[in-house]
Amino acid sequence: MGVPVNNHDRIKICFCTDLDKSVLLNNFEKRNWVSVNSEDDWHFYWAGTNTCRNIFSVDSGYRMHDNQMINHFPNHYELSRKDLLVKNIKRYRKDLERDGNLLAEKTDSLAGGTRYIHLDFIPTTFVLPADYNMFVEEYRKNPQSTWIMKPCGKSQGTGIFLINKLSKLKKWSREARNAFNPQITKESYVISRYIDNPLLIGGKKFDMRLYVLVTSFRPLKAYLFKLGFCRFCTVKYDTSVTELDNMYVHLTNVSVQKHGGEYNTLHGGKWSVQNLKLYLEGTRGSEITEKLFGNITWLIVHSLRAVQPVMATDRHCFECYGYDIIIDNSLKPWLVEVNASPSLTSTTVNDRILKYKLIDNILSIVLPPDGVPDVRWNKIPNPEALGNFELLIDEDLAAQDDGNNNKDKLKSSAFSAHNRWK
Ligand SMILES: Nc1ncnc2c1ncn2[C@@H]1O[C@H](COP(=O)(O)OP(=O)(O)OP(=O)(O)O)[C@@H](O)[C@H]1O
């Protein structure tokens, strides 16, 4: 079995996809690609994560050719599973600390104990049931705080709830055990400190959805899409205990908000990142806004570095991650989650335009200039191919520079990155 490639004639690219999404299909059609089944020879597969896992599993016996490309890394879950993301970031910080790297500097924390000065970008998180005792210890330091429980393997706000009392967690744990529901009892959760002071606009909480394209983990090559957006809650933010179970107040997922009575189908509760930037420049000033956007770039780069050693880097793969980021009212960005299959459903006209461009730009970056997938290609796209993406990090280029990735150097490049959002 072989994928037909003839570099002299213009060849037809055969694509395959598990997702019936117009933003994908329209892009493939625009390129005159031909749709084939997964059993047929394909050049390009936009797959679901399960398909990808099957293709790469030892049992499948499938060997990819040089002219094939797929949209996931085999173990993307190291970044996209809530518990593994936290584990990898904790390990990354410990490794840097052990090496005496300045990036791992710590300071006293207001909540007691210490915190990382530069790498404190995920809310304190524990995996349950494994880390229950550690969680209780942390909880007792500050019993006033609120925590958010999230099932590790679910998405779209499913199974998420807030707790402000240890007794509520104990009650939940008893009920889960008694329910005789193996899916509940076996499932692991993460419990994270709830960011209870989010930046509010019009009194409402929102988070940012940013797209990050990775074409290689070793060396790290990543791009940031400039056209991200903010997703707003439909109900004004309210920290009172009576509203703790009101997910229209606390969860920004569109999949949750669209069921609320206040949901607006025209704008879908979304704002472009450019609008947010203008708003912040107007209300907080450009210097502070610049710092915030630099810090966002910073946290993305370090989340990718944290998984670098464990990611199976395969030259057939690329991946577009959906980063969910909450900004608190001191304008500190927090990484909430990374999605390996960000939604390609369009809820509004603007959404459709944005996601169409996203896919178009991804294809231009991951494919060599002749448009034929080829693992031997050096993965350095022409500047015109970037579209609305900007280079976030390319370790090949950095190595050419001087190979010294000390904190000041990286931080200054992250800060200058704010221009990318204009
Ligand atoms: N630590 C936190 N503090 C405040 N709000 C949070 C926190 N973690 C999550 N949230 C809110 O809950 C929402 C859902 O969380 P998260 O994205 O982790 O779960 P999910 O159900 O997997 O969502 P997705 O469909 O994006 O994968 C977030 O969009 C955010 O609004």
PDBQT file of the ligand as one rigid body, heavy atoms in Angstrom, charges set to zero:
ROOT
HETATM    1  N1  LIG A 501      -9.819  27.259  38.511  1.00  0.00    +0.000 N 
HETATM    2  C1  LIG A 501     -10.858  27.880  37.943  1.00  0.00    +0.000 A 
HETATM    3  N2  LIG A 501     -11.283  29.071  38.412  1.00  0.00    +0.000 NA
HETATM    4  C2  LIG A 501     -12.336  29.704  37.869  1.00  0.00    +0.000 A 
HETATM    5  N3  LIG A 501     -13.065  29.210  36.857  1.00  0.00    +0.000 NA
HETATM    6  C3  LIG A 501     -12.713  28.015  36.349  1.00  0.00    +0.000 A 
HETATM    7  C4  LIG A 501     -11.577  27.306  36.857  1.00  0.00    +0.000 A 
HETATM    8  N4  LIG A 501     -11.461  26.156  36.157  1.00  0.00    +0.000 NA
HETATM    9  C5  LIG A 501     -12.464  26.162  35.251  1.00  0.00    +0.000 A 
HETATM   10  N5  LIG A 501     -13.215  27.268  35.362  1.00  0.00    +0.000 N 
HETATM   11  C6  LIG A 501     -14.407  27.613  34.564  1.00  0.00    +0.000 C 
HETATM   12  O1  LIG A 501     -15.029  26.409  34.208  1.00  0.00    +0.000 OA
HETATM   13  C7  LIG A 501     -15.065  26.275  32.778  1.00  0.00    +0.000 C 
HETATM   14  C8  LIG A 501     -14.877  24.814  32.407  1.00  0.00    +0.000 C 
HETATM   15  O2  LIG A 501     -13.605  24.386  32.827  1.00  0.00    +0.000 OA
HETATM   16  P1  LIG A 501     -12.684  23.522  31.895  1.00  0.00    +0.000 P 
HETATM   17  O3  LIG A 501     -12.462  24.240  30.606  1.00  0.00    +0.000 OA
HETATM   18  O4  LIG A 501     -11.485  23.146  32.669  1.00  0.00    +0.000 OA
HETATM   19  O5  LIG A 501     -13.601  22.242  31.710  1.00  0.00    +0.000 OA
HETATM   20  P2  LIG A 501     -14.208  21.456  30.494  1.00  0.00    +0.000 P 
HETATM   21  O6  LIG A 501     -15.554  20.999  30.891  1.00  0.00    +0.000 OA
HETATM   22  O7  LIG A 501     -13.247  20.402  30.151  1.00  0.00    +0.000 OA
HETATM   23  O8  LIG A 501     -14.308  22.483  29.299  1.00  0.00    +0.000 OA
HETATM   24  P3  LIG A 501     -13.924  22.285  27.760  1.00  0.00    +0.000 P 
HETATM   25  O9  LIG A 501     -15.180  21.952  27.035  1.00  0.00    +0.000 OA
HETATM   26  O10 LIG A 501     -13.346  23.637  27.389  1.00  0.00    +0.000 OA
HETATM   27  O11 LIG A 501     -12.934  21.194  27.619  1.00  0.00    +0.000 OA
HETATM   28  C9  LIG A 501     -13.952  27.184  32.262  1.00  0.00    +0.000 C 
HETATM   29  O12 LIG A 501     -14.216  27.592  30.958  1.00  0.00    +0.000 OA
HETATM   30  C10 LIG A 501     -14.014  28.318  33.261  1.00  0.00    +0.000 C 
HETATM   31  O13 LIG A 501     -15.031  29.241  32.936  1.00  0.00    +0.000 OA
ENDROOT
TORSDOF 0
